[in-house]
Amino acid sequence: MSTTIAGFHNPQMYEVLPNACLSATARDIFDVLTARQEPGGLVHIRQQELAQRLGLSQSAVSRAIGQLRDKGIISERQRKGTLLIHPLLASYESLAHMTNHLEAPDTHVWPINFPVGDIRPPRVRDGRTGTDFDPDPDGGQDAPAPEARPALRLAG
């Protein structure tokens, strides 16, 4: 494993990651992968180790990794015991390292298979879906200021 800690990531990609609608298991596995990655997104881990770490069966881990691959979050072509996180979701040493890695001719950038726009589909289990609930009833307007300031008294 590299001695350099990957700490810089692309915040815009993490803002649209909920659009991937990952299962809870896939999100847990992605969290473990991002915590253990080397700069550039390479992770040395086996499915068996992930299963033990998360207390899951290997088949559940395999399904979740399949979901991550289907969404384009991790690479489909890697050797056993290694996974590669998409270069746009990987962590790097700095912004300069990320830019250099993405512009390098030997960096393979594969397609991401989930919407990366601003619109996030509603959650399936959200009880408010299909109701009149409005999380922002004033349409983003600031709350009106109070007409009179309350009188302040000193305790004493």
Contact map, one row per residue, 1 for C-alpha under 8 A:
111000000000000000000000000000000000010000010000000000000000000000000000000000000000000000000000000000000000000000000000000000000000000000000000000000000000
111110000000000000000000000000000000011000000000000000000000000000000000000000000000000000000000000000000000000000000000000000000000000000000000000000000000
111110000000000000000000000000000000000000000000000000000000000000000000000000000000000000000000000000000000000000000000000000000000000000000000000000000000
011111000000000000000000000000000000011000000000000000000000000000000000000000000000000000001000000000000000000000000000000000000000000000000000000000000000
011111100000000000000000000000000000011000000000000000000000000000000000000000000000000000001000000000000000000000000000000000000000000000000000000000000000
000111110000000000000000000000000000111100000000000000000000000000000000000000000000000000111000000000000000000000000000000000000000000000000000000000000000
000011111000000000000000000000000000000000000000000000000000000000000000000000000000000000111100000000000000000000000000000000000000000000000000000000000000
000001111100000000000000000000000000000000000000000000000000000000000000000000000000000000111110000000000000000000000000000000000000000000000000000000000000
000000111110000000000000000000000000000000000000000000000000000000000000000000000000000011110010000000000000000000000000000000000000000000000000000000000000
000000011111110000000000000000000000000000000000000000000000000000000000000000000000000111100000000000000000000000000000000000000000000000000000000000000000
000000001111111000000000000000000000000000000000000000000000000000000000000000000000000000000000000000000000000000000000000000000000000000000000000000000000
000000000111111100000000000000000000000000000000000000000000000000000000000000000000000000000000000000000000000000000000000000000000000000000000000000000000
000000000111111110000000000000000000000000000000000000000000000000000000000000000000000110000000000000000000000000010000000000000000000000000000000000000000
000000000111111111000000000000000000000000000000000000000000000000000000000000000000000010000000000000000000000000000000000000000000000000000000000000000000
000000000011111111000000000000000000000000000000000000000000000000000000000000000000000000000000000000000000000000000000000000000000000000000000000000000000
000000000001111111110000000000000000000000000000000000000000000000000000000000000000000000000000000000000000000000111101000000000000000000000000000000000000
000000000000111111111000000000000000000000000000000000000000000000000000000000000000000000000000000000000000000000010000000000000000000000000000000000000000
000000000000011111111100000000000000000000000000000000000000000000000000000000000000000000000000000000000000000000000001000000000000000000000000000000000000
000000000000000111111000000000000000000000000000000000000000000000000000000000000000000000000000000000000000000001110011100000000000000000000000000000000000
000000000000000111111100000000000000000000000000000000000000000000000010000000000000000000000000000000000000000011100000000000000000000000000000000000000000
000000000000000011111110000000000000000000000000000000000000000000000000000000000000000000000000000000000000000000000000000000000000000000000000000000000000
000000000000000001011111111000000000000000000000000000000000000000110000000000000000000000000000000000000000000000000000000000000000000000000000000000000000
000000000000000000001111111000000000000000000000000000000000000100000000000000000000000000000000000000000000000000000000000000000000000000000000000000000000
000000000000000000000111111100000000000000000000000000000000000000000000000000000000000000000000000000000000000000000000000000000000000000000000000000000000
000000000000000000000111111110000000000000000000000000000001100100000000000000000000000000000000000000000000000000000000000000000000000000000000000000000000
000000000000000000000111111111000000000000000000000000000000100110110000000000000000000000000000000000000000000000000000000000000000000000000000000000000000
000000000000000000000111111111100000000000000000000000000000000000000000000000000000000000000000000000000000000000000000000000000000000000000000000000000000
000000000000000000000001111111110000000000000000000000000000000000000000000000000000000000000000000000000000000000000000000000000000000000000000000000000000
000000000000000000000000111111111000000000000000010000000000100110000000000000000000000000000000000000000000000000000000000000000000000000000000000000000000
000000000000000000000000011111111100000000000000000000000000000000010000000000000000000000000000000000000000000000000000000000000000000000000000000000000000
000000000000000000000000001111111110000000000000000000000000000000000000000000000000000000000000000000000000000000000000000000000000000000000000000000000000
000000000000000000000000000111111111000000000000000000000000000000000000000000000000000000000000000000000000000000000000000000000000000000000000000000000000
000000000000000000000000000011111111100000100000000000000000000000000000000000000000100000000000000000000000000000000000000000000000000000000000000000000000
000000000000000000000000000001111111100010000000000000000000000000000000000000000000100001100000000000000000000000000000000000000000000000000000000000000000
000000000000000000000000000000111111100000000000000000000000000000000000000000000000000000000000000000000000000000000000000000000000000000000000000000000000
000000000000000000000000000000011111110000110000000000000000000000000000000000000000000000000000000000000000000000000000000000000000000000000000000000000000
000001000000000000000000000000001111111111110000000000000000000000000000000000000000000001100000000000000000000000000000000000000000000000000000000000000000
110111000000000000000000000000000001111111100000000000000000000000000000000000000000000000110000000000000000000000000000000000000000000000000000000000000000
010111000000000000000000000000000000111111000000000000000000000000000000000000000000000001111000000000000000000000000000000000000000000000000000000000000000
000001000000000000000000000000000000111111000000000000000000000000000000000000000000101001110000010010000000000000000000000000000000000000000000000000000000
000000000000000000000000000000000100111111100000000000000000000000000000000000000001111011110000000000000000000000000000000000000000000000000000000000000000
000000000000000000000000000000000000111111110000000000000000000000000000000000000111100000000000000000000000000000000000000000000000000000000000000000000000
000000000000000000000000000000001001110011111000000000000000000000000000000000000111100000000000000000000000000000000000000000000000000000000000000000000000
100000000000000000000000000000000001100001111100000000000000000000000000000000001110000000000000000000000000000000000000000000000000000000000000000000000000
000000000000000000000000000000000000000000111110110000000000000000000000000000001110000000000000000000000000000000000000000000000000000000000000000000000000
000000000000000000000000000000000000000000011111110000000000000000000000000000011100000000000000000000000000000000000000000000000000000000000000000000000000
000000000000000000000000000000000000000000001111111000000100110000000000000000001000000000000000000000000000000000000000000000000000000000000000000000000000
000000000000000000000000000000000000000000000111111100000100000000000000000000000000000000000000000000000000000000000000000000000000000000000000000000000000
000000000000000000000000000000000000000000001111111110000000000000000000000000000000000000000000000000000000000000000000000000000000000000000000000000000000
000000000000000000000000000010000000000000001111111111000000100000000000000000000000000000000000000000000000000000000000000000000000000000000000000000000000
000000000000000000000000000000000000000000000011111111111100100000000000000000000000000000000000000000000000000000000000000000000000000000000000000000000000
000000000000000000000000000000000000000000000001111111111000000000000000000000000000000000000000000000000000000000000000000000000000000000000000000000000000
000000000000000000000000000000000000000000000000111111110000000000000000000000000000000000000000000000000000000000000000000000000000000000000000000000000000
000000000000000000000000000000000000000000000000011111110000000000000000000000000000000000000000000000000000000000000000000000000000000000000000000000000000
000000000000000000000000000000000000000000000000001111111000000000000000000000000000000000000000000000000000000000000000000000000000000000000000000000000000
000000000000000000000000000000000000000000000000001111111101100000000000000000000000000000000000000000000000000000000000000000000000000000000000000000000000
000000000000000000000000000000000000000000000000001100111111100000000000000000000000000000000000000000000000000000000000000000000000000000000000000000000000
000000000000000000000000000000000000000000000011001000011111110000000000000000000000000000000000000000000000000000000000000000000000000000000000000000000000
000000000000000000000000000000000000000000000000000000001111111000000000000000000000000000000000000000000000000000000000000000000000000000000000000000000000
000000000000000000000000100000000000000000000000000000011111111100000000000000000000000000000000000000000000000000000000000000000000000000000000000000000000
000000000000000000000000110010000000000000000010011000011111111110000000000000000000000000000000000000000000000000000000000000000000000000000000000000000000
000000000000000000000000000000000000000000000010000000000111111111000000000000000000000000000000000000000000000000000000000000000000000000000000000000000000
000000000000000000000000000000000000000000000000000000000011111111100000000000000000000000000000000000000000000000000000000000000000000000000000000000000000
000000000000000000000010110010000000000000000000000000000001111111110000000000000000000000000000000000000000000000000000000000000000000000000000000000000000
000000000000000000000000010010000000000000000000000000000000111111111000000000000000000000000000000000000000000000000000000000000000000000000000000000000000
000000000000000000000000000000000000000000000000000000000000011111111100000000000000000000000000000000000000000000000000000000000000000000000000000000000000
000000000000000000000100010000000000000000000000000000000000001111111110000000000000000000000000000000000000000000000000000000000000000000000000000000000000
000000000000000000000100010001000000000000000000000000000000000111111111110000000000000000000000000000000000000000000000000000000000000000000000000000000000
000000000000000000000000000000000000000000000000000000000000000011111111111100000000000000000000000000000000000000000000000000000000000000000000000000000000
000000000000000000000000000000000000000000000000000000000000000001111111100000000000000000000000000000000000000010000000000000000000000000000000000000000000
000000000000000000010000000000000000000000000000000000000000000000111111110000000000000000000000000000000000000111000000000000000000000000000000000000000000
000000000000000000000000000000000000000000000000000000000000000000011111111000000000010000000000000000000000011110000000000000000000000000000000000000000000
000000000000000000000000000000000000000000000000000000000000000000011111111000000000110010000000000000000000000100000000000000000000000000000000000000000000
000000000000000000000000000000000000000000000000000000000000000000011011111100000011110000000000000000000000000000000000000000000000000000000000000000000000
000000000000000000000000000000000000000000000000000000000000000000001001111111000011110000000000000000000000010000000000000000000000000000000000000000000000
000000000000000000000000000000000000000000000000000000000000000000001000011111000000000000000000000000000000000000000000000000000000000000000000000000000000
000000000000000000000000000000000000000000000000000000000000000000000000001111100000000000000000000000000000000000000000000000000000000000000000000000000000
000000000000000000000000000000000000000000000000000000000000000000000000001111110111000000000000000000000000000000000000000000000000000000000000000000000000
000000000000000000000000000000000000000000000000000000000000000000000000000011111110000000000000000000000000000000000000000000000000000000000000000000000000
000000000000000000000000000000000000000000000100000000000000000000000000000001111100000000000000000000000000000000000000000000000000000000000000000000000000
000000000000000000000000000000000000000000011110000000000000000000000000000000111110000000000000000000000000000000000000000000000000000000000000000000000000
000000000000000000000000000000000000000001111100000000000000000000000000000001111111000000000000000000000000000000000000000000000000000000000000000000000000
000000000000000000000000000000000000000001111000000000000000000000000000011001101111100000000000000000000000000000000000000000000000000000000000000000000000
000000000000000000000000000000000000000011100000000000000000000000000000011001000111110000000000000000000000000000000000000000000000000000000000000000000000
000000000000000000000000000000001100000111100000000000000000000000000000111000000011111011000000000000000000000000000000000000000000000000000000000000000000
000000000000000000000000000000000000000010000000000000000000000000000001111000000001111111000000000000000000110000000000000000000000000000000000000000000000
000000000000000000000000000000000000000110000000000000000000000000000000000000000000111111000000000001000000100000000000000000000000000000000000000000000000
000000000100100000000000000000000000000000000000000000000000000000000000000000000000011111000000000000000000000000000000000000000000000000000000000000000000
000000001100110000000000000000000000000010000000000000000000000000000000100000000000111111100000000000000000000000000000000000000000000000000000000000000000
000000001100000000000000000000000100101110000000000000000000000000000000000000000000111111110000000000000000000000000000000000000000000000000000000000000000
000001111100000000000000000000000100111110000000000000000000000000000000000000000000000011111000010000000000000000000000000000000000000000000000000000000000
000001111000000000000000000000000000011110000000000000000000000000000000000000000000000001111110110000000000000000000000000000000000000000000000000000000000
000111110000000000000000000000000000001000000000000000000000000000000000000000000000000000111110110000000000000000000000000000000000000000000000000000000000
000000110000000000000000000000000000000000000000000000000000000000000000000000000000000000011111110000000000000000000000000000000000000000000000000000000000
000000011000000000000000000000000000000000000000000000000000000000000000000000000000000000011111111000000000000000000000000000000000000000000000000000000000
000000000000000000000000000000000000000000000000000000000000000000000000000000000000000000000111111100000000000000000000000000000000000000000000000000000000
000000000000000000000000000000000000000000000000000000000000000000000000000000000000000000011111111110000000000000000000000000000000000000000000000000000000
000000000000000000000000000000000000000100000000000000000000000000000000000000000000000000111111111111000000000000000000000000000000000000000000000000000000
000000000000000000000000000000000000000000000000000000000000000000000000000000000000000000000011111111100000000000000000000000000000000000000000000000000000
000000000000000000000000000000000000000000000000000000000000000000000000000000000000000000000001111111110000000000000000000000000000000000000000000000000000
000000000000000000000000000000000000000100000000000000000000000000000000000000000000000000000000111111110010000000000000000000000000000000000000000000000000
000000000000000000000000000000000000000000000000000000000000000000000000000000000000001000000000011111110010100000000000000000000000000000000000000000000000
000000000000000000000000000000000000000000000000000000000000000000000000000000000000000000000000001111111010000000000000000000000000000000000000000000000000
000000000000000000000000000000000000000000000000000000000000000000000000000000000000000000000000000111111110000000000000000000000000000000000000000000000000
000000000000000000000000000000000000000000000000000000000000000000000000000000000000000000000000000000111110000000000000000000000000000000000000000000000000
000000000000000000000000000000000000000000000000000000000000000000000000000000000000000000000000000000011111000000000000000000000000000000000000000000000000
000000000000000000000000000000000000000000000000000000000000000000000000000000000000000000000000000011111111100000000000000000000000000000000000000000000000
000000000000000000000000000000000000000000000000000000000000000000000000000000000000000000000000000000000111110000000000000000000000000000000000000000000000
000000000000000000000000000000000000000000000000000000000000000000000000000000000000011000000000000001000011111000000000000000000000000000000000000000000000
000000000000000000000000000000000000000000000000000000000000000000000001001000000000010000000000000000000001111100000000000000000000000000000000000000000000
000000000000000000000000000000000000000000000000000000000000000000000001000000000000000000000000000000000000111110000000000000000000000000000000000000000000
000000000000000000000000000000000000000000000000000000000000000000000011100000000000000000000000000000000000011111000000000000000000000000000000000000000000
000000000000000000010000000000000000000000000000000000000000000000000111000000000000000000000000000000000000001111100000000000000000000000000000000000000000
000000000000000000110000000000000000000000000000000000000000000000000010000000000000000000000000000000000000000111110000000000000000000000000000000000000000
000000000000000100110000000000000000000000000000000000000000000000000000000000000000000000000000000000000000000011111011000000000000000000000000000000000000
000000000000100110100000000000000000000000000000000000000000000000000000000000000000000000000000000000000000000001111100000000000000000000000000000000000000
000000000000000100000000000000000000000000000000000000000000000000000000000000000000000000000000000000000000000000111111000000000000000000000000000000000000
000000000000000100000000000000000000000000000000000000000000000000000000000000000000000000000000000000000000000000011111000000000000000000000000000000000000
000000000000000000100000000000000000000000000000000000000000000000000000000000000000000000000000000000000000000000101111100000000000000000000000000000000000
000000000000000101100000000000000000000000000000000000000000000000000000000000000000000000000000000000000000000000101111110000000000000000000000000000000000
000000000000000000100000000000000000000000000000000000000000000000000000000000000000000000000000000000000000000000000011111000000000000000000000000000000000
000000000000000000000000000000000000000000000000000000000000000000000000000000000000000000000000000000000000000000000001111101001000000000000000000000000000
000000000000000000000000000000000000000000000000000000000000000000000000000000000000000000000000000000000000000000000000111111001000000000000000000000000000
000000000000000000000000000000000000000000000000000000000000000000000000000000000000000000000000000000000000000000000000011111001000000000000000000000000000
000000000000000000000000000000000000000000000000000000000000000000000000000000000000000000000000000000000000000000000000001111100000000000000000000000000000
000000000000000000000000000000000000000000000000000000000000000000000000000000000000000000000000000000000000000000000000011111111000000000000000000000000000
000000000000000000000000000000000000000000000000000000000000000000000000000000000000000000000000000000000000000000000000000011111000000000000000000000000000
000000000000000000000000000000000000000000000000000000000000000000000000000000000000000000000000000000000000000000000000000001111111100000000000000000000000
000000000000000000000000000000000000000000000000000000000000000000000000000000000000000000000000000000000000000000000000011101111110000000000000000000000000
000000000000000000000000000000000000000000000000000000000000000000000000000000000000000000000000000000000000000000000000000000011111000000000000000000000000
000000000000000000000000000000000000000000000000000000000000000000000000000000000000000000000000000000000000000000000000000000011111100000000000000000000000
000000000000000000000000000000000000000000000000000000000000000000000000000000000000000000000000000000000000000000000000000000010111110000000000000000000000
000000000000000000000000000000000000000000000000000000000000000000000000000000000000000000000000000000000000000000000000000000010011111000000000000000000000
000000000000000000000000000000000000000000000000000000000000000000000000000000000000000000000000000000000000000000000000000000000001111110000000000000000000
000000000000000000000000000000000000000000000000000000000000000000000000000000000000000000000000000000000000000000000000000000000000111110000000000000000000
000000000000000000000000000000000000000000000000000000000000000000000000000000000000000000000000000000000000000000000000000000000000011111110000000000000000
000000000000000000000000000000000000000000000000000000000000000000000000000000000000000000000000000000000000000000000000000000000000011111110000000000000000
000000000000000000000000000000000000000000000000000000000000000000000000000000000000000000000000000000000000000000000000000000000000000111111000000000000000
000000000000000000000000000000000000000000000000000000000000000000000000000000000000000000000000000000000000000000000000000000000000000111111000000000000000
000000000000000000000000000000000000000000000000000000000000000000000000000000000000000000000000000000000000000000000000000000000000000111111100000000000000
000000000000000000000000000000000000000000000000000000000000000000000000000000000000000000000000000000000000000000000000000000000000000001111110000000000000
000000000000000000000000000000000000000000000000000000000000000000000000000000000000000000000000000000000000000000000000000000000000000000011111000000000000
000000000000000000000000000000000000000000000000000000000000000000000000000000000000000000000000000000000000000000000000000000000000000000001111100000000000
000000000000000000000000000000000000000000000000000000000000000000000000000000000000000000000000000000000000000000000000000000000000000000000111110000000000
000000000000000000000000000000000000000000000000000000000000000000000000000000000000000000000000000000000000000000000000000000000000000000000011111000000000
000000000000000000000000000000000000000000000000000000000000000000000000000000000000000000000000000000000000000000000000000000000000000000000001111110000000
000000000000000000000000000000000000000000000000000000000000000000000000000000000000000000000000000000000000000000000000000000000000000000000000111110000000
000000000000000000000000000000000000000000000000000000000000000000000000000000000000000000000000000000000000000000000000000000000000000000000000011111000000
000000000000000000000000000000000000000000000000000000000000000000000000000000000000000000000000000000000000000000000000000000000000000000000000011111100000
000000000000000000000000000000000000000000000000000000000000000000000000000000000000000000000000000000000000000000000000000000000000000000000000000111110000
000000000000000000000000000000000000000000000000000000000000000000000000000000000000000000000000000000000000000000000000000000000000000000000000000011111000
000000000000000000000000000000000000000000000000000000000000000000000000000000000000000000000000000000000000000000000000000000000000000000000000000001111100
000000000000000000000000000000000000000000000000000000000000000000000000000000000000000000000000000000000000000000000000000000000000000000000000000000111110
000000000000000000000000000000000000000000000000000000000000000000000000000000000000000000000000000000000000000000000000000000000000000000000000000000011111
000000000000000000000000000000000000000000000000000000000000000000000000000000000000000000000000000000000000000000000000000000000000000000000000000000001111
000000000000000000000000000000000000000000000000000000000000000000000000000000000000000000000000000000000000000000000000000000000000000000000000000000000111
